[in-house]
Amino acid sequence: AAGDESMSSIDVNNAPAVDGTQGDQDLGPLAWVLDELRKSLDGAVKAMRRFVRDAEAARESDLAALDAGTLRIARQQLHQACGALEMVGMGPPALVLRAMESAVQKFVQRPETCSDDAAAVIERASFALIEYLETVLAGKPASPVALFPQYREAQALAGADRVHPADLWPVERRFREPEGVVSAQPLPYGPEARARLDAAVLRIVKSGDLKAARSLRDTCLGFVAAQQDRQSRSFWKICAGFFEAFAAGLLPADVYVKRVASRVLMQYATLSKGDTTIADRLVQDLLFFCSQAKPSGTAASDVPSLQAVRQAFALDRFQPVDYEAARFGRFDPALLAQARKRIAAATETWSALAGGDRNKLKPAADQFSLVCDSLR
């Protein structure tokens, strides 16, 4: 846990993200680089596949003679693609590319660890990235957080020690205090407060206990009432919103949520020693989960601390994302393009057939057979 705050080299803080959604961003530059991106990613995957084939052949004879040159080409193409995405203001997707580049760099250093499965991970991530960027260009709402399954796979290949869905969420640069009067009894830092925190966080980590989360919200509001320092008060109000969301069942009790709860405990230890430094990255992750926890309808009044955080940071502009579900890149783009062509051809033939051209009967049957193949 102690290493949790020390960032790996691939980190959201290195990737300037656009504020809010892509809707207010000029997409012209992205349209301009997308074709080159597509070629670079395709080239990188082909180079990796070529290396794997050469390696399999070399295993029959001389593994020492294996040349990592093709892997260097793959890394270079990913590096260029990453630079292009950063240049057009696509910070979070560029982060996925940087994870892919780090993975390939690892294979450059240890070529014998590169496998067909590794190339497949890079290929899946490439498909997902291109499909995501095409969705953004088409003006459809899309969150880069939806790229998390592929990002996590690439980070695992790269051997990164930390991966979190909030890595792909736009960075919140402003630190502000959520509004609202706190009527809780002041709770000073000390042994009693520490014991309450320890017991409740342990219950959350062990079993995702909702009552423990509710008691943590109350503890955090007690800290708010006892603290004079504005930044500390703001931090504990954000924590209260996070734990209130958890207690209301608006967050999954997954490893990422539990890890944030543990890091709140570590942050308490720092603050209680008189050090008022608050980890930016922890605030980022707390705000991410407050944006994910969207109360429905009248339930908003049941979560006042969460609502105060959502209003202070305008979190309604973000739609919650199921970061465990692979939304993008599930299919090879070449197969999708072929399917679209087949559907277009079948549509045209059907139109002629419906217009009375009996000669189109056989071609229509053949073309619909191809459409079925594509769907399968």
C-alpha atoms as one frame of an Amber mdcrd trajectory, in Angstrom:
protein
   0.000   0.000   0.000   2.855   2.393   0.738   3.865   2.365  -2.925   0.354
   3.241  -3.999   0.916   6.994  -4.186   4.265   6.744  -5.961   3.221   6.825
  -9.563   4.489   4.465 -12.221   6.065   6.178 -15.232   2.788   5.830 -17.128
   0.501   8.137 -15.256  -2.478  10.353 -15.768  -0.545  13.327 -14.405   1.746
  13.129 -17.433  -1.166  13.285 -19.851  -2.944  16.653 -20.056  -6.609  15.826
 -20.487  -9.294  17.994 -22.004 -11.608  19.527 -19.440 -15.022  17.903 -19.563
 -16.261  16.017 -22.580 -14.925  16.057 -26.123 -17.989  18.010 -27.216 -16.402
  21.453 -26.944 -13.105  20.431 -28.555 -12.052  21.194 -32.139 -11.980  17.735
 -33.740 -10.370  18.912 -36.997  -6.814  18.033 -35.884  -7.952  14.545 -34.804
  -9.567  13.935 -38.205  -6.285  15.024 -39.776  -4.122  12.510 -37.854  -6.542
   9.555 -37.639  -5.465   7.852 -40.892  -1.794   8.063 -39.916  -2.668   6.707
 -36.483  -4.485   3.794 -38.045  -1.452   3.001 -40.228   0.992   3.291 -37.299
  -1.045   0.965 -35.078  -1.542  -1.534 -37.885   2.207  -1.412 -38.649   3.113
  -1.949 -34.982   0.870  -5.022 -34.649   2.168  -6.498 -37.938   5.774  -5.971
 -36.788   5.023  -7.786 -33.513   3.340 -10.691 -35.326   6.341 -10.900 -37.680
   8.721 -11.013 -34.709   6.705 -13.810 -33.051   6.830 -15.852 -36.300  10.600
 -15.297 -36.611  11.081 -16.225 -32.941   9.176 -19.487 -33.397  11.367 -20.346
 -36.389  14.533 -19.402 -34.449  13.581 -21.678 -31.545  14.105 -24.566 -33.914
  17.680 -23.400 -34.493  19.355 -20.446 -32.782  17.485 -18.248 -30.278  20.620
 -16.161 -29.671  20.482 -14.912 -33.254  17.022 -13.417 -32.672  16.872  -9.802
 -33.838  14.636  -7.431 -31.847  14.698  -4.941 -34.760  11.057  -5.569 -35.693
  10.035  -4.941 -32.069  11.931  -1.626 -32.142   9.949  -0.691 -35.248   6.700
  -1.531 -33.413   7.756   0.569 -30.413   8.707   3.506 -32.654   5.355   3.419
 -34.440   3.480   3.395 -31.129   5.679   6.256 -29.878   4.841   8.374 -32.945
   1.129   7.586 -32.624   1.231   8.597 -28.936   2.893  11.929 -29.815   0.268
  12.611 -32.481  -2.616  11.978 -30.058  -1.076  14.205 -27.379  -0.544  16.930
 -29.988  -4.279  16.988 -30.846  -5.305  17.176 -27.164  -6.370  13.551 -26.670
  -4.632  12.982 -23.326  -6.422   9.912 -21.930  -6.361   7.853 -25.192  -2.674
   8.798 -25.560  -2.156   7.235 -22.131  -3.437   3.889 -23.477  -0.908   4.194
 -26.306   1.851   4.974 -23.847   1.009   1.781 -21.919   1.190  -0.163 -25.199
   4.549   1.455 -26.017   5.911   0.564 -22.542   4.814  -3.047 -23.034   6.631
  -3.287 -26.380   9.704  -1.587 -24.861   9.767  -4.404 -22.294   9.793  -6.929
 -25.142  12.643  -5.030 -26.851  14.673  -5.555 -23.660  13.580  -9.191 -23.260
  12.559 -10.447 -26.722  12.049 -14.016 -25.518   9.009 -12.878 -23.467   7.121
 -11.597 -26.541   4.340 -13.978 -27.552   1.369 -14.226 -29.871  -0.894 -13.481
 -26.864   1.039 -10.259 -26.206   0.619  -9.204 -29.842  -3.124  -9.939 -29.493
  -3.344  -7.598 -26.456  -1.698  -4.782 -28.446  -3.997  -5.527 -31.403  -7.153
  -5.433 -29.242  -6.042  -2.147 -27.700  -5.405  -0.749 -31.213  -8.883  -1.757
 -32.391 -10.450  -0.172 -29.291  -8.508   3.089 -29.663  -9.427   3.545 -33.315
 -13.091   2.730 -32.693 -13.190   5.150 -29.741 -11.609   7.951 -31.803 -14.024
   7.288 -34.697 -16.924   7.521 -32.214 -15.616  10.861 -30.907 -15.183  12.157
 -34.489 -18.745  11.109 -35.323 -19.902  13.434 -32.522 -21.296  10.612 -30.391
 -20.865  10.785 -26.595 -17.936   8.591 -25.547 -15.808   8.519 -22.416 -12.157
   7.433 -22.613 -12.806   5.539 -19.335 -14.521   2.937 -21.569 -11.002   2.059
 -22.844 -10.081   0.792 -19.365 -10.256  -2.995 -20.131  -7.684  -2.625 -22.940
  -5.602  -0.132 -20.942  -5.465  -2.550 -17.996  -4.314  -5.390 -20.283  -1.560
  -3.224 -21.788  -0.462  -2.018 -18.339  -0.257  -5.629 -17.135   1.989  -6.455
 -20.108   4.141  -3.428 -19.283   4.457  -4.642 -15.669   2.990  -1.430 -14.241
   2.347  -1.581 -10.500  -0.733   0.622 -10.570  -3.746   0.839 -12.859  -7.006
   2.629 -12.131 -10.038   3.630 -14.250  -9.558   7.251 -13.092  -6.258   7.283
 -15.053  -8.388   7.782 -18.171 -10.669  10.411 -16.672 -10.074  14.114 -17.389
  -7.858  15.606 -14.687  -9.576  17.983 -12.291  -7.155  20.886 -11.757  -9.353
  23.024  -9.496  -9.589  22.274  -5.805 -12.684  23.787  -4.216 -14.779  23.342
  -1.099 -18.221  21.780  -1.620 -20.960  23.963  -0.164 -23.382  23.067   2.610
 -23.494  23.473   6.369 -21.993  20.612   8.362 -23.905  20.021  11.591 -21.841
  17.042  12.778 -20.120  16.982  16.168 -16.482  18.137  15.713 -14.107  15.147
  15.744 -10.453  16.105  16.309  -7.617  13.968  14.926  -6.461  11.500  17.572
  -6.555   7.882  18.818 -10.378   7.698  18.881 -10.700   9.014  15.319  -7.940
   6.670  14.117  -9.615   3.651  15.733 -12.957   4.506  14.070 -11.294   4.907
  10.674  -9.246   1.702  10.997 -12.241  -0.451  11.958 -14.550   0.918   9.246
 -11.986   0.814   6.413 -11.142  -2.784   7.351 -14.816  -3.748   7.056 -15.076
  -2.057   3.656 -11.933  -3.767   2.327 -12.987  -7.168   3.687 -16.655  -7.256
   2.736 -17.742  -3.960   1.113 -19.779  -3.182   4.282 -22.336  -0.404   3.567
 -22.856   0.444   7.268 -19.096   0.927   7.642 -19.205   3.354   4.708 -22.016
   5.305   6.404 -20.019   5.550   9.617 -16.989   6.748   7.598 -19.110   9.496
   6.073 -20.068  10.642   9.584 -16.426  10.479  10.705 -15.358  12.607   7.712
 -18.061  15.209   8.484 -16.776  15.251  12.095 -13.302  16.112  10.726 -14.835
  18.892   8.584 -16.462  20.402  11.676 -13.189  20.224  13.647 -10.789  21.584
  10.972 -10.051  25.243  10.267  -7.765  24.709   7.245  -9.874  25.171   4.097
  -8.014  22.561   2.061  -8.417  19.903   4.772 -12.118  20.750   5.129 -12.554
  20.441   1.337 -10.752  17.092   1.309 -12.922  15.625   4.078 -16.101  16.907
   2.387 -15.063  15.108  -0.819 -14.352  11.952   1.241 -17.788  12.278   2.887
 -19.374  12.392  -0.604 -17.423   9.303  -1.684 -18.349   7.233   1.403 -21.964
   8.402   1.217 -22.117   7.190  -2.414 -20.698   3.824  -1.323 -23.176   3.564
   1.574 -26.075   4.287  -0.811 -25.034   1.378  -3.053 -24.116   3.701  -5.936
 -20.593   2.248  -6.305 -19.377  -1.323  -6.857 -17.396  -2.844  -3.976 -14.514
  -3.572  -6.359 -10.753  -3.433  -5.844 -10.523   0.161  -7.169 -13.137   1.541
  -4.766 -11.642  -0.376  -1.815  -8.141   0.846  -2.659  -9.339   4.457  -2.510
 -10.840   3.806   0.959  -7.449   2.444   2.131  -5.635   5.477   0.747  -7.990
   7.816   2.654  -6.682   6.104   5.806  -3.075   6.753   4.702  -3.934  10.393
   3.982  -5.443  10.710   7.482  -2.119   9.480   8.941  -0.290  12.294   7.089
  -2.774  15.000   8.119  -2.863  13.892  11.769   0.928  14.439  11.962   0.408
  18.094  11.037   1.440  17.721   7.373  -1.361  19.381   5.354  -0.161  18.041
   1.968  -3.036  16.261   0.242  -2.258  13.792  -2.559  -3.656  15.217  -5.826
  -4.033  11.728  -7.193  -6.218  10.610  -4.284  -8.507  13.627  -4.801  -8.672
  12.735  -8.525  -9.780   9.170  -7.729 -12.339  10.303  -5.114 -13.865  12.776
  -7.597 -13.928  10.103 -10.294 -16.057   7.855  -8.085 -18.306  10.764  -7.092
 -18.876  11.325 -10.838 -19.622   7.601 -11.327 -22.191   7.638  -8.488 -25.120
   9.312 -10.206 -28.182   9.328  -7.927 -31.463   8.750  -9.758 -34.568  10.909
  -9.343 -35.647  11.797  -5.811 -32.797   9.724  -4.338 -30.594  12.819  -4.741
 -31.951  14.242  -1.465 -30.764  11.096   0.356 -27.122  11.837  -0.486 -26.514
  15.518   0.396 -22.726  15.180   0.809 -22.405  13.468  -2.581 -24.640  16.080
  -4.227 -22.551  18.916  -2.759 -19.397  17.396  -4.307 -21.132  16.775  -7.647
 -22.301  20.412  -7.770 -18.964  21.919  -6.670 -17.072  20.109  -9.428 -19.874
  20.112 -12.048 -19.783  16.303 -12.217 -23.155  16.073 -13.971 -21.309  16.676
 -17.262 -19.901  13.126 -16.992 -21.934   9.994 -17.647 -21.101   6.953 -15.467
 -19.132   4.308 -17.375 -19.045   0.557 -16.809 -15.242   0.346 -16.858 -15.238
  -3.466 -16.608 -17.180  -3.941 -19.869 -15.255  -3.922 -23.158 -17.295  -1.485
 -25.231 -14.763  -0.675 -27.940 -12.557  -2.844 -30.121 -14.470  -6.081 -29.735
 -14.214  -6.791 -33.483 -11.525  -6.490 -36.126 -12.204  -3.189 -38.000 -11.455
  -4.954 -41.326 -14.298  -7.418 -40.636 -16.647  -4.548 -39.732 -15.759  -2.678
 -42.947 -16.358  -5.865 -44.975 -19.719  -6.381 -43.224 -20.812  -2.815 -44.063
 -19.881  -3.310 -47.747 -21.789  -6.589 -47.891 -24.882  -4.974 -46.315 -24.686
  -2.080 -48.809 -24.425  -4.516 -51.753 -27.325  -6.655 -50.463 -29.443  -3.500
 -49.970 -28.881  -2.415 -53.578 -29.659  -5.868 -54.986 -32.772  -6.200 -52.806
 -33.974  -2.827 -54.051 -33.690  -3.998 -57.680 -35.349  -7.329 -56.844 -38.224
  -5.582 -55.056 -38.558  -3.357 -58.133 -39.325  -6.439 -60.256 -35.891  -7.495
 -61.578 -36.208 -11.315 -61.313 -32.568 -11.734 -62.433 -31.471 -10.432 -59.028
 -32.935 -13.432 -57.169 -29.732 -15.534 -57.184 -27.333 -12.585 -56.446 -29.619
 -11.486 -53.566 -29.495 -14.965 -51.993 -25.692 -15.057 -52.374 -25.229 -11.595
 -50.887 -27.489 -12.264 -47.919 -25.493 -15.454 -47.328 -22.323 -13.276 -47.102
 -24.081 -10.882 -44.702 -24.915 -13.909 -42.504 -21.233 -14.920 -42.539 -20.251
 -11.433 -41.397 -22.844 -11.416 -38.610 -21.649 -14.810 -37.397
